[in-house]
Amino acid sequence: MTLYFTGATLVFGILLNAFLKDSSTPKSDVTSWLVVLIGTLVWPLVWPSMILKQLPKRGALKLKYTN
């Protein structure tokens, strides 16, 4: 149970940070806050998706093929 809440807290922090930095999303929109809440509650499904989207941006998947 502690692992779930630790992961949920981490994902909530990441989602909240992204949400607050996004200037195109109104902060008073209830639907936007529901997305952050639902993403936090289902973090075991959201977390791998977030990681996969960030890896190519950081160049972590660049593999060199050498003969």
MDTraj code that builds the backbone (N, CA, C; nanometers):
import mdtraj as md
import numpy as np

residues = "MET THR LEU TYR PHE THR GLY ALA THR LEU VAL PHE GLY ILE LEU LEU ASN ALA PHE LEU LYS ASP SER SER THR PRO LYS SER ASP VAL THR SER TRP LEU VAL VAL LEU ILE GLY THR LEU VAL TRP PRO LEU VAL TRP PRO SER MET ILE LEU LYS GLN LEU PRO LYS ARG GLY ALA LEU LYS LEU LYS TYR THR ASN".split()
xyz = np.array([
    [0.0820, -0.1190, 0.0000],
    [0.0000, 0.0000, 0.0000],
    [0.0870, 0.1263, 0.0000],
    [0.1980, 0.1201, 0.0720],
    [0.2894, 0.2337, 0.0751],
    [0.3476, 0.2596, -0.0636],
    [0.3778, 0.1524, -0.1369],
    [0.4313, 0.1671, -0.2717],
    [0.3306, 0.2379, -0.3620],
    [0.2044, 0.2029, -0.3499],
    [0.1016, 0.2662, -0.4325],
    [0.0938, 0.4162, -0.4033],
    [0.0906, 0.4524, -0.2758],
    [0.0789, 0.5941, -0.2406],
    [0.2052, 0.6722, -0.2760],
    [0.3200, 0.6089, -0.2664],
    [0.4445, 0.6747, -0.3066],
    [0.4430, 0.7026, -0.4568],
    [0.4048, 0.6023, -0.5340],
    [0.3953, 0.6208, -0.6781],
    [0.2897, 0.7228, -0.7158],
    [0.1770, 0.7182, -0.6491],
    [0.0691, 0.8140, -0.6768],
    [0.1139, 0.9566, -0.6457],
    [0.1870, 0.9739, -0.5386],
    [0.2367, 1.1068, -0.5023],
    [0.3361, 1.1573, -0.6060],
    [0.4229, 1.0688, -0.6504],
    [0.5206, 1.1059, -0.7514],
    [0.4519, 1.1440, -0.8827],
    [0.3599, 1.0619, -0.9272],
    [0.2884, 1.0904, -1.0519],
    [0.2052, 1.2175, -1.0380],
    [0.1410, 1.2380, -0.9245],
    [0.0632, 1.3602, -0.9033],
    [0.1532, 1.4830, -0.9139],
    [0.2707, 1.4754, -0.8566],
    [0.3640, 1.5876, -0.8639],
    [0.4065, 1.6181, -1.0066],
    [0.4342, 1.5131, -1.0836],
    [0.4750, 1.5318, -1.2228],
    [0.3600, 1.5886, -1.3057],
    [0.2406, 1.5305, -1.2885],
    [0.1251, 1.5797, -1.3638],
    [0.0886, 1.7224, -1.3239],
    [0.0948, 1.7519, -1.1958],
    [0.0623, 1.8868, -1.1496],
    [0.1625, 1.9877, -1.2038],
    [0.2886, 1.9519, -1.2044],
    [0.3920, 2.0400, -1.2581],
    [0.3673, 2.0676, -1.4061],
    [0.3388, 1.9629, -1.4834],
    [0.3113, 1.9810, -1.6260],
    [0.1847, 2.0643, -1.6468],
    [0.0838, 2.0397, -1.5655],
    [-0.0426, 2.1128, -1.5764],
    [-0.0234, 2.2611, -1.5467],
    [0.0521, 2.2920, -1.4433],
    [0.0718, 2.4320, -1.4060],
    [0.1598, 2.5064, -1.5058],
    [0.2505, 2.4363, -1.5724],
    [0.3366, 2.5000, -1.6722],
    [0.2665, 2.5202, -1.8061],
    [0.1591, 2.4481, -1.8297],
    [0.0872, 2.4572, -1.9569],
    [0.0040, 2.5846, -1.9604],
    [0.0424, 2.6770, -2.0456],
    [-0.0286, 2.8048, -2.0515],
    [-0.1570, 2.7971, -2.1342],
    [-0.1755, 2.6885, -2.2098],
    [-0.2952, 2.6775, -2.2938],
    [-0.4148, 2.6179, -2.2195],
    [-0.3930, 2.5694, -2.0986],
    [-0.5006, 2.5078, -2.0215],
    [-0.5471, 2.6025, -1.9116],
    [-0.6770, 2.6334, -1.9069],
    [-0.7258, 2.7197, -1.7985],
    [-0.7203, 2.6462, -1.6641],
    [-0.6653, 2.7125, -1.5653],
    [-0.6485, 2.6488, -1.4330],
    [-0.7804, 2.6375, -1.3572],
    [-0.8830, 2.7085, -1.4027],
    [-1.0124, 2.7025, -1.3350],
    [-1.1063, 2.5992, -1.3958],
    [-1.0616, 2.5291, -1.4999],
    [-1.1450, 2.4300, -1.5672],
    [-1.1482, 2.3005, -1.4855],
    [-1.2662, 2.2582, -1.4462],
    [-1.2832, 2.1380, -1.3636],
    [-1.2383, 2.0134, -1.4391],
    [-1.2621, 2.0089, -1.5687],
    [-1.2235, 1.8922, -1.6480],
    [-1.0721, 1.8713, -1.6456],
    [-0.9966, 1.9786, -1.6509],
    [-0.8508, 1.9676, -1.6459],
    [-0.8043, 1.9076, -1.5140],
    [-0.8660, 1.9501, -1.4050],
    [-0.8300, 1.8960, -1.2743],
    [-0.8717, 1.7495, -1.2619],
    [-0.9816, 1.7120, -1.3273],
    [-1.0239, 1.5711, -1.3259],
    [-0.9225, 1.4829, -1.3980],
    [-0.8643, 1.5332, -1.5049],
    [-0.7614, 1.4567, -1.5761],
    [-0.6407, 1.4335, -1.4859],
    [-0.5987, 1.5356, -1.4129],
    [-0.4863, 1.5199, -1.3193],
    [-0.5228, 1.4191, -1.2099],
    [-0.6436, 1.4267, -1.1580],
    [-0.6880, 1.3347, -1.0529],
    [-0.6973, 1.1913, -1.1032],
    [-0.7567, 1.1721, -1.2199],
    [-0.7704, 1.0363, -1.2743],
    [-0.6332, 0.9787, -1.3093],
    [-0.5454, 1.0618, -1.3651],
    [-0.4090, 1.0165, -1.3938],
    [-0.3357, 0.9728, -1.2687],
    [-0.3609, 1.0418, -1.1585],
    [-0.2985, 1.0053, -1.0313],
    [-0.3552, 0.8734, -0.9779],
    [-0.4850, 0.8549, -0.9901],
    [-0.5478, 0.7337, -0.9373],
    [-0.5094, 0.6087, -1.0156],
    [-0.4860, 0.6234, -1.1433],
    [-0.4505, 0.5072, -1.2261],
    [-0.3036, 0.5150, -1.2683],
    [-0.2174, 0.5594, -1.1774],
    [-0.0781, 0.5795, -1.2101],
    [-0.0062, 0.4551, -1.2606],
    [-0.0416, 0.3329, -1.2193],
    [0.0312, 0.2181, -1.2776],
    [0.0115, 0.2067, -1.4289],
    [-0.0964, 0.2617, -1.4806],
    [-0.1184, 0.2613, -1.6249],
    [-0.0581, 0.3850, -1.6915],
    [-0.0588, 0.4967, -1.6207],
    [-0.0122, 0.6223, -1.6763],
    [0.1402, 0.6315, -1.6746],
    [0.2033, 0.5834, -1.5720],
    [0.3480, 0.5973, -1.5527],
    [0.4296, 0.5402, -1.6696],
    [0.4041, 0.4168, -1.7144],
    [0.4826, 0.3654, -1.8285],
    [0.4638, 0.4501, -1.9550],
    [0.3446, 0.4999, -1.9766],
    [0.3195, 0.5849, -2.0928],
    [0.3998, 0.7144, -2.0833],
    [0.4070, 0.7717, -1.9650],
    [0.4832, 0.8943, -1.9455],
    [0.6320, 0.8691, -1.9703],
    [0.6820, 0.7571, -1.9237],
    [0.8233, 0.7244, -1.9433],
    [0.8533, 0.7034, -2.0907],
    [0.7682, 0.6279, -2.1615],
    [0.7917, 0.6015, -2.3028],
    [0.7880, 0.7288, -2.3874],
    [0.7082, 0.8252, -2.3482],
    [0.7032, 0.9509, -2.4225],
    [0.8273, 1.0358, -2.3969],
    [0.8889, 1.0238, -2.2805],
    [1.0040, 1.1056, -2.2461],
    [1.1361, 1.0463, -2.2957],
    [1.1462, 0.9158, -2.3083],
    [1.2730, 0.8541, -2.3472],
    [1.3245, 0.9009, -2.4828],
    [1.2442, 0.9008, -2.5874],
    [1.2977, 0.9472, -2.7165],
    [1.3407, 1.0944, -2.7148],
    [1.2766, 1.1758, -2.6366],
    [1.3112, 1.3178, -2.6289],
    [1.4500, 1.3377, -2.5683],
    [1.4875, 1.2523, -2.4790],
    [1.6155, 1.2665, -2.4098],
    [1.7274, 1.1891, -2.4785],
    [1.6954, 1.1177, -2.5837],
    [1.7983, 1.0445, -2.6560],
    [1.8414, 0.9164, -2.5875],
    [1.7621, 0.8669, -2.4957],
    [1.8010, 0.7481, -2.4211],
    [1.7893, 0.6205, -2.5033],
    [1.7149, 0.6261, -2.6140],
    [1.6962, 0.5061, -2.6941],
    [1.7832, 0.5040, -2.8190],
    [1.8815, 0.5906, -2.8274],
    [1.9685, 0.5915, -2.9438],
    [2.0625, 0.4716, -2.9363],
    [2.0449, 0.3818, -3.0279],
    [2.1287, 0.2645, -3.0342],
    [2.2120, 0.2702, -3.1600],
    [2.3383, 0.2401, -3.1452],
    [2.4271, 0.2419, -3.2607],
    [2.4472, 0.0997, -3.3078],
    [2.4317, 0.0822, -3.4361],
    [2.4551, -0.0488, -3.4962],
    [2.5933, -0.0484, -3.5575],
    [2.6779, -0.1362, -3.5080],
    [2.8143, -0.1438, -3.5609],
    [2.8414, -0.2854, -3.6087],
    [2.9176, -0.2935, -3.7150],
    [2.9567, -0.4248, -3.7698],
    [3.0906, -0.4663, -3.7181],
])
top = md.Topology()
chain = top.add_chain()
for i, resn in enumerate(residues, 1):
    res = top.add_residue(resn, chain, resSeq=i)
    for name in ("N", "CA", "C"):
        top.add_atom(name, md.element.get_by_symbol(name[0]), res)
traj = md.Trajectory(xyz[None], top)
